[in-house]
Amino acid sequence: MPDAPDPADLAARVAAGDRRALSRAITLVESTRADHREAAEALLAALPVRQALRIGLTGSPGVGKSTFTEALGLLLTGQGLGVAVLAVDPSSARSGGSILGDKTRMPRLAREARAFIRPSPAQAEPGGVARRSREVAALCEGAGFDVILVETVGVGQSETAVAGMTDVFVLLVAPAGGDELQGVKRGIMELADLLLVNKADGELRPAALRTLAEHAGALRLLRPRPGDPEGWPRAMAVSALAGTGVAEAWAAVGELVAARRASGAFAARRAAQAVAWFEDELRRRLLARLDTGAVLSRATERLAQEVAAGRIAPVRAAAAALAALAPEGPAGRGLPA
């Protein structure tokens, strides 16, 4: 994208359901160029305020996330709903590149007229999502999609960032994926709204049902969340490949969302996520400004050499760097100039 497009015109075309405009808008918000960032902010501000149901899907690699995403997407498009799939692909730690092959893993859904699949690279972003996943979800809402499925990289217990940008957080686990003690670990397990034991078919079905019983018992030990009905979070067995249990899982999501809307928890969750988005963006911009500050850059370069030579501890070097930015602050007292 050599030049930044007109934000108002692009927003109008996105709101009208133009898929090519939506793809271009996503490319714009994912760009790091300064002029593109300004245009992206204007674009987001010009979009109509619409609300889609955001569902986060995560699980360890090989659990069948893409297969389940496609099965659920086909179910929803079959009901006449518009579905946007935001699939985050892992990036190489060496080259920074990503395969972005999610459409090839969802060939039937990719052909659906009511579906839109957009892969994005995770790059160095922690938590299983991409840097601009929130903005991309907002674009898809502005484009009029009814349901947004955010499929994460799939990295393990720490992959919780998607819970902070979706309305319902679904965790997929594999049969024989851990005992009951595994289920009560802090982190991803306690944030999941719906736990789905996938691959509950064929020879794996008995193991899947045992895993379901173990995790269901573990979930009962968790404290209920304010605004959620009794019996949540919930565990269910599904087979994304055979398509069994997918409709029941979607019905369970509808039950939970209806209860949260009635209790006010849905709106409160969205409000808290908006504040968290603001705070995260502010923190990132402050750090970026510090990185580009001439005074701090000179100080950090010199201090990095001191740390490498073993002449100053990293903790004291960090305090000294901040003191170079604001010498009158308490962080710099007694530290080397």
Secondary structure, DSSP 8 states (H G I E B T S, - for coil): --S---HHHHHHHHHTT-HHHHHHHHHHHH---HHHHHHHHHHHHHS-----EEEEEEESTTS-HHHHHHHHHHHHHHTT--EEEEEEE---TTT------HHHH-HHHHT-TTEEEEEEE-TT-STTS-TTHHHHHHHHHHTT-SEEEEE-----TT--GGGGS-SEEEEEE-TT---HHHHT-SSHHHH-SEEEE---SGGGHHHHHHHHHHHHHHHTTS---TT--TT-SEEEE-BTTTTBTHHHHHHHHHHHHHHHHHHTHHHHHHHHHHHHHHHHHHHHHHHHHHHH-HHHHHHHHHHHHHHHTTSS-HHHHHHHHHHHH-TTSGGGTT---
